[in-house]
Amino acid sequence: MSELILYAVVFLLLIGHCLLAGKMYREVHEDSNLSLSEKNDWKLKALIFPAYFYSKYKTSKKIP
């Protein structure tokens, strides 16, 4: 039973990771102020730690 709970938690973490990475992909893709290489850089970062780099992206976007 504990193995099933562990798998459920891992599954939820994986789904959350994918959804947040997808959200960041969408926002980066729609940002016309970034160059192609900058967009690719942010998208690659989203694959690693999407929550951390999404917050970094949001704070860097506010700075003109």
C-alpha positions, 0 to 999 in steps of 0.5 A: 500500500505504501508503494502505491502512495509513493507512486501516486506522489511521484506521478503528481510531481511529474504531472506538476513539473510538466504542466509548469514547464509547458506554461513557461514554454508558452510564455517564453514563446509569446515574448517578442522581446527575446531573441531565438537563442534567449528563448531556447535558453529559457526553454532548456532551463524549464526542462530542468527546474521549471518552478525555480527558473519560472520565478527567475524569468518572471523577475527578469521580465519586470526589469526593463 
